[in-house]
Amino acid sequence: MFELKNVFKSYDTYSETSVLNDINLVIKRNQIVALMGPSGSGKTTLLNLISGIDSISSGNIYFDNQNITKLNEDELSEFRMNNIGIVFQFFNLIDDLTVIENVSLPLLIDNVNYDKVKQEANRLLISLGLEKLKNRRTNLLSGGESQRVALARALITKPSLILADEPTGNLDKENTQKTIDLLVQTCKDNETSLLMVTHDDTHINKFDVVYHLESGKIIET
């Protein structure tokens, strides 16, 4: 589904050192993938390139044989809306909005019918055990609850791929276990591929494939 071919990324035009060096990576449809590596190895940069938030220095990224590196900014925004869900480490919820308003926002921005959005948001909240919290403002939620809301928001557009950047980095051990189990199972249930950045190797048995990113190069283990 997603394929990176000979991808390089450098933030310094005059430096011979790249953040990412000749990355070749395939993410298959419905595949559950973990990406590990030390801090500063380029994991977040790689997610930003796949989502089109950042641009590559050279190489190509394909989605279903479409070269997304050739898209302009408006086309990339539409591509993300239709195909990518992002779960951030720090949730990035809007505290002035309720749970259901946060979850609904991506579709409302896309001018989807309000009744249809509300129905889908309620379905997701029920599936994630959040239905009793739907009218609560997100600044009153626990870390585990906030992460589930972030997951629901990422899933509501029914993306082809979820990109999760250290989604358990701020959670305790119990909530880490629950969040990973929930993230993996929900993606499987929705036939959504998952690429999750993680530093915790105690859960890698839950993934179909595990990649390590070190010194800008990717290695399958």
C-alpha positions as CSV (number, residue, x, y, z in Angstrom):
1,M,0.0,0.0,0.0
2,F,2.7,2.5,1.0
3,E,6.2,2.2,-0.5
4,L,9.2,4.4,0.2
5,K,12.0,4.1,-2.4
6,N,15.5,5.5,-1.8
7,V,14.2,8.2,0.5
8,F,16.7,10.7,1.9
9,K,16.0,13.6,4.2
10,S,18.4,16.4,5.2
11,Y,17.6,19.7,6.9
12,D,21.0,21.2,6.0
13,T,21.6,21.8,2.3
14,Y,25.3,22.2,2.9
15,S,25.8,19.1,5.0
16,E,26.6,15.7,3.7
17,T,24.8,14.1,6.7
18,S,21.2,13.2,6.2
19,V,18.6,12.5,8.9
20,L,17.3,9.6,6.8
21,N,19.6,7.7,4.4
22,D,18.3,5.7,1.5
23,I,15.1,4.4,3.3
24,N,13.3,1.6,1.5
25,L,10.1,0.5,3.2
26,V,6.9,-1.3,2.3
27,I,3.8,-1.1,4.5
28,K,1.2,-3.6,3.3
29,R,-2.5,-3.3,3.5
30,N,-3.9,-4.2,7.0
31,Q,-0.3,-4.7,8.3
32,I,0.6,-3.9,11.9
33,V,4.1,-2.4,12.0
34,A,6.4,-1.2,14.8
35,L,9.2,1.3,14.3
36,M,11.9,1.4,17.0
37,G,15.1,3.3,17.4
38,P,17.0,5.6,19.8
39,S,16.0,9.2,20.4
40,G,17.0,11.4,17.5
41,S,17.2,8.6,15.0
42,G,14.6,10.1,12.7
43,K,11.5,8.1,13.6
44,T,9.2,11.1,13.8
45,T,10.7,12.6,10.6
46,L,9.9,9.4,8.8
47,L,6.2,9.6,9.9
48,N,6.1,13.2,8.8
49,L,7.4,12.2,5.4
50,I,4.9,9.4,5.0
51,S,2.0,11.7,5.9
52,G,3.2,14.5,3.7
53,I,3.6,16.9,6.6
54,D,7.3,17.2,5.7
55,S,8.9,16.9,2.3
56,I,11.7,14.5,1.2
57,S,15.1,15.7,0.0
58,S,15.2,12.9,-2.6
59,G,13.5,9.6,-3.4
60,N,9.8,8.8,-3.8
61,I,6.9,7.7,-1.7
62,Y,4.0,5.8,-3.2
63,F,0.4,5.1,-2.0
64,D,-1.3,2.5,-4.2
65,N,1.1,3.3,-7.0
66,Q,0.4,7.1,-6.7
67,N,3.6,9.1,-6.2
68,I,2.5,11.4,-3.3
69,T,5.8,13.3,-3.4
70,K,4.5,15.0,-6.6
71,L,1.4,16.4,-4.9
72,N,1.1,20.1,-4.1
73,E,0.1,21.3,-0.6
74,D,-3.7,21.3,-1.3
75,E,-3.5,17.8,-2.8
76,L,-1.4,16.6,0.2
77,S,-4.0,18.0,2.6
78,E,-6.8,16.1,0.8
79,F,-4.6,13.0,0.7
80,R,-4.1,13.1,4.5
81,M,-7.7,13.7,5.2
82,N,-8.8,10.7,3.0
83,N,-6.0,8.2,3.9
84,I,-4.0,9.0,7.0
85,G,-4.9,9.1,10.7
86,I,-2.4,10.4,13.2
87,V,-2.2,9.6,16.9
88,F,0.2,12.0,18.6
89,Q,2.2,11.3,21.8
90,F,0.8,14.4,23.5
91,F,-2.8,13.8,22.3
92,N,-3.2,17.3,20.7
93,L,-6.9,17.5,21.8
94,I,-8.7,20.8,21.9
95,D,-9.6,21.4,25.6
96,D,-12.4,23.9,24.8
97,L,-14.3,21.1,23.0
98,T,-16.0,18.0,24.4
99,V,-14.9,14.5,23.7
100,I,-17.5,14.0,20.9
101,E,-16.6,17.4,19.4
102,N,-12.9,16.5,19.3
103,V,-13.6,13.2,17.6
104,S,-16.1,14.7,15.1
105,L,-13.8,17.6,14.1
106,P,-12.0,15.9,11.1
107,L,-15.2,15.1,9.3
108,L,-16.9,18.4,10.2
109,I,-13.9,20.2,8.7
110,D,-14.5,18.1,5.6
111,N,-18.1,19.3,5.5
112,V,-19.6,15.9,6.1
113,N,-23.3,15.9,7.1
114,Y,-23.6,16.6,10.8
115,D,-26.0,13.8,11.6
116,K,-23.8,11.3,9.8
117,V,-20.7,12.5,11.7
118,K,-22.5,12.3,15.1
119,Q,-23.6,8.8,14.3
120,E,-20.1,7.6,13.4
121,A,-18.5,9.5,16.4
122,N,-21.0,7.8,18.8
123,R,-20.2,4.4,17.2
124,L,-16.5,4.9,17.8
125,L,-16.9,6.2,21.3
126,I,-19.0,3.1,22.2
127,S,-16.4,0.8,20.7
128,L,-13.6,2.4,22.8
129,G,-15.6,2.6,26.0
130,L,-16.0,6.4,26.0
131,E,-19.7,6.8,25.5
132,K,-20.3,8.0,29.1
133,L,-17.6,10.7,28.6
134,K,-18.8,12.1,25.2
135,N,-20.0,15.4,26.7
136,R,-17.0,15.9,29.0
137,R,-14.3,18.5,28.1
138,T,-11.0,16.8,27.3
139,N,-9.1,18.7,29.9
140,L,-10.9,16.7,32.6
141,L,-9.9,13.3,31.2
142,S,-7.1,11.0,32.4
143,G,-4.1,10.2,30.2
144,G,-5.6,6.8,29.1
145,E,-9.0,8.4,28.3
146,S,-7.3,11.2,26.3
147,Q,-5.4,8.7,24.3
148,R,-8.5,6.8,23.4
149,V,-10.2,10.0,22.3
150,A,-7.1,10.7,20.1
151,L,-7.4,7.2,18.6
152,A,-11.1,7.7,17.9
153,R,-10.4,11.1,16.2
154,A,-7.7,9.4,14.0
155,L,-10.1,6.5,13.1
156,I,-13.2,8.5,12.2
157,T,-12.1,9.2,8.7
158,K,-11.7,5.5,8.1
159,P,-8.0,5.9,7.0
160,S,-5.9,3.4,5.2
161,L,-3.1,4.0,7.6
162,I,-2.7,5.1,11.2
163,L,0.6,6.7,12.1
164,A,1.1,6.6,15.9
165,D,4.1,8.5,17.3
166,E,5.0,7.2,20.7
167,P,1.3,7.0,21.7
168,T,2.1,5.5,25.1
169,G,5.1,7.7,26.0
170,N,3.2,9.5,28.7
171,L,1.2,6.6,30.1
172,D,1.8,4.3,33.1
173,K,2.4,0.6,32.6
174,E,-1.2,-0.5,32.9
175,N,-2.5,2.2,30.5
176,T,0.4,1.5,28.1
177,Q,-0.7,-2.2,27.8
178,K,-4.4,-1.2,27.3
179,T,-3.6,1.4,24.7
180,I,-1.4,-0.8,22.6
181,D,-3.9,-3.7,22.8
182,L,-6.7,-1.3,21.8
183,L,-4.8,0.4,19.0
184,V,-3.7,-2.9,17.4
185,Q,-7.1,-4.6,17.8
186,T,-9.0,-1.6,16.5
187,C,-6.8,-1.3,13.5
188,K,-7.3,-5.0,12.7
189,D,-11.1,-4.7,13.2
190,N,-11.2,-1.7,10.8
191,E,-8.8,-3.2,8.3
192,T,-6.5,-0.3,8.8
193,S,-2.7,-0.5,8.6
194,L,-0.7,0.7,11.6
195,L,2.8,2.2,11.8
196,M,3.6,2.8,15.4
197,V,6.8,4.4,16.8
198,T,7.7,2.9,20.1
199,H,10.6,2.6,22.5
200,D,9.1,-0.3,24.4
201,D,10.2,-3.7,23.2
202,T,7.9,-5.6,25.6
203,H,5.0,-5.5,23.2
204,I,6.7,-6.2,19.9
205,N,5.1,-9.7,19.7
206,K,1.8,-7.9,18.9
207,F,3.2,-6.6,15.6
208,D,3.4,-8.3,12.2
209,V,6.8,-6.8,11.5
210,V,9.3,-4.7,13.5
211,Y,11.8,-2.2,12.0
212,H,14.7,-0.5,13.7
213,L,15.9,2.9,12.6
214,E,19.5,3.7,13.5
215,S,21.9,6.3,12.1
216,G,19.3,7.2,9.5
217,K,19.0,3.6,8.1
218,I,16.2,1.2,8.6
219,I,16.6,-2.5,9.4
220,E,13.9,-5.2,9.6
221,T,14.2,-7.6,12.6
